[in-house]
Every structure is written in C-alpha cells, then in structure tokens.
C-alpha cells in the first residue's frame, strides 16, 4: 500500500472512482437482466456457463440428498463453529425484531403496529473463489426469526460447507446460479424459479448493479457490493491493523482497504507490516492485487479532517482501535464499527452476531447494515370509535378543504 497525503483532490477522485465503476457495471447488468426477462431459463444457463463455468443442463437445483450428505461430510469442529456463530446471529436477530404495540393517541383514537413477515425472499450467496457459508447464515437466520415462509438461496458454486450450513438451518431450495442473471431470476421469475418479494445478500459490482436495477419491481435489502474497510488510528499495533486491512482486501481484487492517520511514522510502520504479511500470503490471494490497486494509507492534516473524510466516504467497515479516544462520537456514517484493538474485523464476518451484510459505495450515509427489521413489514392499524370521530371530524374537514380535497371532507360529512 502506498502512503499519500489526503487532499481535497484525492478525496474527490476516490469518490468519483466508485461512481464511474458503478456506471459500467450497470450497463453490463442491464443487458443480462433484459436477456433473462426475454429468454428465461435458457438465458440463465448461457450466462452461468459463460461466467461461472457451470453447466446447468442437468438442473439448477441442489438435490436434498446432496444437502443431507454435506451435513454428514463436514468435521465436528466445523459444525460446532457453525452452531456457535448461528447462536450469536440469532440472539442479535431476535433483539432486532420490531415489536407490536398499541397507543391511545387520544380518547377514541387508537393506533397499533402489527408485524408481518415478508412472504418470499431470495438470498444471494457469493461464489467467487469460495461459497460464503457466513453469508448464508447472515441472511437466512434473520429471515427465520422474522417468520419468512419461502426462502430461496442462489449461489453459483455451493460447496460442502455451504450446503452443510443450509442443512443446519433447514434450507432446501438452493439454485446453482449467480451473477446478475440470478438477481434477474429472483426478481422476475422463470419457468424454474418463482419470483420472490425481496432480494438479500452481498455480491460483486455487477450483482450490486443488478439489484439496484430490479429494485423498481422487486424490493432489495441494500447495495452491498465490493468490500470496503477503513482503519482510523494514530497509534496501535501495526501488525494487528495490517491484518485487518488485508483480511478485507482478500475478499476480491477490487476490494478497498485504507488506513487513515495523521502520523507519518505510524503510516510507515504499518506499511512495512502490510508488506511483511502480504509476503506470507499465497500469490493468488486477491489481497495481493487489491492492496496495490486500491489499498492506500491516507495522511490527514488533522483528526478532524480524517473524521470528515470517513463520514463522507461512509465505509462498509470501520475500525477504531483506540478505545480511549472520543472518535466514535464523531462518526456519523459507517456500515459497522469495530471498537478497540481486540475487535478484529473477521469477528463481524462470522460470529460476533452483528450482520455482515453492510452498505457499500457510500450508502452507509443513509442506512446501517442488514437487520431482522428488513425481513418484516410494520403495518399500522387505526381504530377510531364514535367518540374519536367526534373529536377529529371538524379539524380533518378543515384540513381537507384547505388542500382542495372535497371528497376527503365529504367522507367525514356523510358519517355525521
């Protein structure tokens, strides 16, 4: 990773680079979506063969026998680790579930909230070099807590570990498809795949673009594209900080990892540690590319300047190793924050319980990460008695006439 001074021009370039990358991905994704809508399963088979090298002529769906076999093929320690992570994810998901309530606004006017699950969802599990079993648990467990009835999982190359996790959670509908074509299938349906009501899960830039493109017809969770990580610190253990940056950098060649600091000495020590740890990683590890292509150590003029940049960039992952500082109070936008030196970022990826499906591309300025609330609908119920009618009628008629809505006023008048 190179060390550069954080200037206004560099800030603009970093933000502009994300927008330009998205525009190209949108063009490609739009072409694939249009093809799937036109030709259905045939298009899915062709795009899957082209991009993932998977032949779907034998069928798109993983058999129940494969899922059952996978559950028996994993090691005991892997199963216990999965169960540990699942317990924590479920505990957090249960706390996040919106509650039903009733409020007497005034005599005769009662407003309630009822909570209903989304009927059918699609969970996108990235394929890449490995199928991410952690993404399966992060999307399926909140859905189960919410009470979703139909859960469809798509993943281009589901491995034994992913299928074992599916067996543990009781998931049986898994299609061997990925990319923009999988998003199109979930959104619009084909002969083989019934459309869902909402799509969840992270993916590469093309998957993220596809989700945004179909969002006018099918709900999506959030734009969760290529991984982003920032460590904001002036001091700490360079080896620990380097390890967190490289952990996120290995997700993909286009992942972005940054150290933001005001200390050049600390920047140099961390840079040396990054080089040392990179040398120990396999040559094929994506961190080798992403750390050179987009990974950067940014020298801010002050901690105030550093925090302004972080809030503008709104990273998916943010580490604040210095727990004695007041930095957390200054942070307004981040997908998730890892507070303190022991809060290694991979804990959030797997087992702390916090969801790892997080907003990227600056969307953390508007929302946080995935929660159980994303899997339900909070429906308001209004119950107005005769007494409540008498208390509200005159003012509602006045307000309706002020807006020129005569029929609104009449709906009150006919009840008098």
Buried (B, 14 or more C-beta within 10 A) or exposed (E): BEBEEBEEEBBEEBBEEBEEBBEEBBEBBBEBBEBBBEEBBEBBBBBBEEBBEBEBEEEBBBEEEBBBBBBEEBEEEBBEBBEEBBEBBBEBBEEBBBEEEEEEEEEBBBBEBBBEBBEBBBBBBBBBEEBBBBBBBBBBBBBBBBBBEBBBBBBBBBBBBBBBBBBBBEBBBBBBBBBBBBBBBBBBBBEBBBBBBBBBBBBBBBBBBBBBBBBEEBBBBBBBBBBBBBBBBBBBBBEBBBBBBBBBBBBBBBBBBBBBBBBEEBBEBBBEBBEEBBEEBEEEBBBBBBBEBBBBBBBBEEBEBBBBBBBBBBBBBBBBBBEEBEBEEBBEBBBBBBBEBEBBBBBBBBBBBBBBBBBBBBBBEEBBBBBBBBBBBEEEEEEBEEEBBEBBBEEBBEEBEEEEEEEBBEEBEEEE
